[in-house]
Amino acid sequence: MSTEQADQRRSRVLRGNALWWIALAAGLLLRLWFLQHPMPSDDDTDVYAGLARNLFHHGIYGFETDGVIDPTLIRLPGYPLFLGLIFAVFRAGNFTAVLLAQIGFDLLGCWLIASFVREQASERAGTVAIFLAALCPFTAAYSAIALTECLSVFAVSLALWSAGRVLQAQASGHADRRALLFASLAMAMAMLLRPDGALVAAAVTAAIVWYAWRERQPLAGLKTALLCGLLAVLPLAPWVVRNWRTFHVVQPLAPRRVNDPGEYVTYGFYRWMGTWSVDIVSTGNVFWQVGTDDIDVNDLPSRAFDSPVQRAQTAALLAKYNTRHTVTPELDAEFAALAEERVRAHPLLCRVWVPALRVADMVLRPRTETLGLDADWWRFAEHRAESVEAVGLGLLNAVLVIAALVGVARRRVPWVALMLVYAVLRCALLSTMENSEPRYTLELLPILMVCAACGVAGARVWPAKPISAAGWN
């Protein structure tokens, strides 16, 4: 390379770095705007804060009822520990400090996403990625809400960056031990925050084994994956031991139905909802009403009934619920029978199409839940400005998804098996959830940003210098 070419390349690299700082600065301003314009509060915030307070002040991980703190395992300890540490340093209940810390984690996650793309694809793709990540309103909004989502997205970003280095070193016959530790840390963090964080561990270890097998080194890949997985689950050991000693159950994560051992679960009602519920509107009108408010049969969509007779049957069951706002075991059995009737009559609809529509809704729906917009965004006559904003957000989200699919289809995405395994596993999990909520797809956004950046950037321009594994051993 001539001196002129070297200077030209150095200039492009420096300009790329300057653009990164511009993107991060703009991302910081966006997140501070969300901080200054609080999003709708969430009941889960109070749940996590209560767990943190009781753990740090009383040494009991549980909820207080009538002056007595009862142990629980319905929430993983990662986020309460994070809240407790922030409160211990910056004053109890200081959620401003919590949100500022989350903003820092979110911006660091943006840097990790862009670094992965730059190291594994090209400088230009990395620059596209930093702007996509820093200016994404969906992740930015959740950095200003005291929930697990922001840190969970960061864990996925850290897993991508570190797994990319592990795979790159493995392909060149080296072992990047520091990257392996970071990958294990990301997997452990994801699992300590949310039970679906286990999908991060599954995707990373599967990718390590798959690419090692392609390089005809299956044994080496299996050893690396096992070591990575073992290091990831070690931080869960105290939680498993605590649950065994307290509840005498083996519970490494958190229960699917958010119930403590021995607590009554309305499985029949859940199964009935699963035969027709596909959107967050139904989640709000039905799922979130259970135990507190009436459920109006007129709020159910037409797909919830097979016939006028079944509609009347459903209305009768809901009327029974409305008398006490409780799904009793007897009523739950009736909902289970109704669900069985629907599945038997339309197995393909209930087992394939409804779950597929549920996933599509979570992936593509305008993310109105964090912006104070009406979930019924299509009612232009009632709130034209809100509907226009929701349509704009929906189009932005759709463009990101389409660009990501283009990147995958044109084979521009590095270590694409890692992306696809995680995306498929997550979508498969979401298809089983009757309470459709778009926030459950936030952890997919780092994957979409990587794939979209690679798809938009096109051919590799000024590819980054390969990582020297020796320097990381």
N, C-alpha and C positions, 0 to 999 in steps of 0.2 A: 504494500500500500504506500503511495507517495505521500510526501509531507502535506501537500494540498488536500489529498483525500482524507488524511488523518485529521487535519484541522476542520475539514468540512463535517466529518463524522462527529468530532468532539463538539462542534457547534450545535449539531442536531441533538446530541445527548444532553447538553446543557440546556437547550431550549426545551427539551422534553422535561427535564427536572424542574425548570421554572414553571412550566404548565402544570406540573403536579402540584406545586405549592399554590398556584392560583386556584386549582380545583379544590384543594383541601381548604383554602381560605373561604371559598364560596360555600363549600359544604358546611363549614363551621357557622357561617352567617345563617344558612338555611336552618340548621339545628337550633341556633339561638333564637331564631324567629319562632320556631315551634315551642321553645321553652317559654317565651314571652306570651304565647297564645296557647294556654293549656288546653289539652285535648279532653274529651269527656272522661270522667273518672271511671275506674274499674274496681269492682268489688274485690278482685283478686289482689289488688295492691294492699288493701287492709288485711287480707289473709296473710300475706307474706310479712307485712310489718308486725302483725301480732305474733307470728312464729318467731321472728327475730327478737322481739322484746322479751318474750317468755324464755327463750333460749339463753340470751345474754344476761338477763336480770335474775332469772329464777333457776336456770340450769335444766329446764324442762322444754323439750321440743313438742309443743302442743298448744291447745286453745283453752282460754279461760272461760269458765261457765259458772256463774254464781260464786265467784271467788275461788274456785277450784280449777287447777290447770290439768287437763286430761291429755296424756300423750297421744300423738297421731302419727300416721305415716302417709297421709294422703298427698303430701307435697314433698318433693325432694329438697334436701337441705341447702343446695347451692345458692339460690337467690336469697333466702333468709340470712345465710352467712354473709353474703355480700352486703346486704342492708345493715346487718348488725355491726360489721366492721366500719362501714361509713358512719353510722350513728355514733359508734364509740369514739371516733376521731373528731367528727364535726358537730356533735350534739345530737341527742335522740330526736327522731322525727324530722331531721333536716333533709327533706326530699330534694331541695335544690342541689345540695352536694351530691346526692345520689344521681340526679339527672345529668349534672355536669360530668361526673365520672363516666356515665354511660355514653355521653357525647364523645368523650375521649376514646373510649373503647371502640365506638362506631367508626370514628375517623381512622383509627389504627387498623380496623378491619378493612376499610377502603384501601388503605395503603397495601395491605397484605394481598388483597384481590388483584390490584394492579401489578404488584411485584411478581405474583405468580404468572400473570399473563406476559409481562415483560421478559421474565427469565425463561419461560417455556415456549413463548411464541415470538414476539418481536417488540421492539421499542414502541412502534406506532400503535400496536394493539394495546400495550400497557398504558399509553396515554389516553386512549379511548376508554379503557377500563376505569381509570381513576376518575374521569368525568362522569361516567355512568354510575359509579358507586357513590361518589361524593354528592352528586346532585339528585340522587334517587329520593323522591319525597316519601316513599313508602317506608323505607328503613329509617330515614331521618325523623319521621313522625314518631316512630316507636322508641327512638333514643330519648325522647322527652316524656316517656310514660314509664312509670315504675312497675314494669313487668319483666318477665324472663326473656322476651323476644329479642331485645337488643343484644344481650350477652350471648344468646343462642346463635344469632346471626354471626357474631364475632367468632364464636367457636368454630362454625363452619368455615369461615374465612381463614382462620388459623390452620384448620385441618387441610384446606386446599393448598395453601402456601407450603406447609411443611411436607405434606404428602408428595407434592410435586418435586421437592428436593430429594426426598427419599427415593422416589421412582427414578429420577435422573441419575442419582448416584448408583442405584442398583443396576441400571442399564449399562453403566460404564464399568461395572465390576467392583465398585467401592461400597463402603458402608458409611453413610452420613449419620453418625450417632446423635449429633445435636438436633438434626432435623427429626430424627426418630423420637427423641424426647419431646420435642414440640408437638409432633403428631399425637403422641400418647396424651400429652397435656390437653390438647384440643378435644380429643375423644372423651377424656375424663370430665372435662368441664361441661361438655354437651350433655353427658349422662347425669351429672349432678344437678343440672338446671331443669331438664325435662326428660320424661321417660322416653320420648321419641328421639332423644339424643343418641340412643343406642344405634340408630341408623347410620350415624357418622362413623362409628367404629366398624360397623358391618361393611360400609362402602370402602373405607380406607384399607382394611385388611384384605377384602376381596380384590381390590385393585393391585395390591402388592403381590398377591399370589398369582393373579391373572397375567400380569406383565412379566413376572419371573418365569412363568410357564412358557410364555411366548419366546423368552430369551433362552429357553432350554435349561433353566436353573430352578426347577420347581422346589427342590429341597431348601435351597437358600431363601427363596421367597416365603416358603412356609415357616421357616425359622424366624424370619424378620417379622412376619405377620403375627406369629404367636407371641414374640417378645413385645411387640407394640401393643397387642391386645392385653397381655398380662399387666404391663405398666399402666394401661388405661383403667383397668378394673380395680387396681390396688386402692385408689382413693375411695372406692365404694365400700371397702371392707368394714370400716367403722359403722357405716349406715346399716349394713346387713347384720352385723353383730348386735347393734342396738335394737333392730326390729325383732330379732330372734329372742333377745333377752326380755324385751318389753311385751311383745305380742305372741311369741312362740310361733312365728311364721317366717318362711324364707321369702323375703321381699327385697330384691336387689335394686329395684327402681321404685315406681309408684303404681298403685293399682289403676287399671284401665278405667274403672267407674268412680274413681276418687272416693273410695269408701274404706273405712277402717275395718279390721277383722271383726266379723260378726255383725256388721252393720247391714241393714236391709237394703237391697238393690232392686229396683223395678225393671228387671230384665225384659219382661213382656212388653212394657210400655216402650222401652228403647227399641225393641225389635220391630214393633208396629211403626214407630217413626222412621225406622230405617227402610221401610218399604215404599216411602213416598217423599221424604224430606230431602231437598237438594240445595236449598239456598238459606242465606242468613235471615231472610224475612221469616221463614218458618221456624228457624231457631229462636228468633225473638218472640214470635207469636205463640209458640207452643213450648219448646224445650226450656227456655228461661222462665216460663210462667209457673212451672211445676213447683208446688209447695208454697206459692205466694199469692197468685191471682187466678181468676177465671180463665178458661180456654174456650174461645168462641169457635164453634164448628164452622162459622162463615169465614173465619180466617184461614181455614185449610184450603189448599188448592184442589182443583178437580181431580188431580191424579191420586188423591188420598182415598177416593171411593171408586169402586167398580160398578156400582149401580145405585139407584135411589134407595133401595132396601139397605144397602151397606152404609149409605150416608146416614140414614135414620138410626141404624145400629151404632154408628160412631157417635152421633149426637147424643144418644142415650148414655153411652159410656162417659162421655165428657160431662154430661149433666150430673152423673154420679160423682165424678171428681169434683165438680164445682161446689157441691154441697159442703165439703170439708177441706178442699184444696189438698187432698192427700190421695195418693195412689195406693190403696190398701192391697194386701196380698190377693184378695178375691178379685178386686178390680184389675190387678196386674195380670191375673190368669185370663181374664176376659180379653184384655188387650193382646195377650200372647196368642189366644185362639183366633182373634181377628187377623193378626199378622200371619199366622199359619194358613188361614183361608186365602189371604191375598197372595202369598208366595205359591201356594198350590195352584191357584188359578192363573197366575202370570209369573212363572219362574224366571223367564228371561228378563222381563221388565224389572222385577224386584231385585234380582241378583246381579244383573249386568248393567242395564241401562240407567237405573236410578243411581247406583254407585258411581258410574262413569260421569253422569251429569253433575253429581255432587262435587267430584274432583274438578271438573271443568269450571263449575261456578266459583270454586275457591281460587282457582288459578287466574281466571279471566275477569271476575267481577270487579268493578271500580271499588277501590278500597275506601269506602265511605266511613267505615267505623271509627277511624282516628281523626276525622276532619269535621265532625259535627254535622255531617250531611245525612239526609234522610235515606234510609236503606231502600225505600221505594223510589229510587233515583229517576225512574222513567216517567214519573208523573209531572210533566212539564207545566201543566196548567196550575199546579199547586205551588211550585217553587222553581220558576224558570232558571234563576241564577244558579241554584244548587244543582239542578239537573245538568246544566251546561258544564259546570265544574266537574261533576261526576263523569260525564261523557268524556271530557278531556283526560281525566285520570285513567278511565278505562282504555282509551285509545293509546295513551302512553304505555300502559301495562301491556297491551296487545302488541305494540311495536317491539317492546323488549322481548316478549316471548317469540315473536316471528323472527327477529334478528338472531336469537339464540338457536332456533331450529335451522336457520340458514347456515349458521356456523357449523353445526353438527352435520347437516346434509352435505356441505361442501368439503368436509373433512379438514377443517381448519383448526379444530379444537385439540389441544394437546391432552394426552392422558384421558381421552374421551370416555373410556370405560368407567373411570372414577366418577365422572359426572352422571353418566347414564344409570349406573347402579344406584347411586343415591337418589336420583330423581324418580326412578321406577319404584324403589322401596318406599319412598315417602308418599307417592301417589297411591300405591297399594294400601298403605296404612290409612290415608285420608279417606279412601273409599269405604272403609268400615265404620266411619264416624257419622252418626246420624245428625250431630249438631254441626252443620256447615258453618265455618267461620274463616274468612279470607286470611286472617292472621296466621293460621296454621301453615300457610304456604310461604311465609316470610323467609324461612330457612332455605328455600329454593332460590331466592334472589341472587346470592353470590354465584351459584351455578349459572343462572341465566345471564348475569353480567359478564362472566368469563366467556361463555359461548357467544354472546352477542358482540362483545369486543373483538373476538377473533373473527367473527363473521363480517363485521363492518370494516375492520382494518384491511381485509384483503390479503394480498401477497405479503410475505415477510419483508419488511424494510428495516435495515440496520439491526439485524438480529443480535440479541444480547449475547455476550460472551458466555460460553458454557461455564457452569459453576465448577470450581475445583474442589472435589470432594476431600482432597487431602487436607485442605485448610479447615475442615469441619470435624475431622476425626478427633 
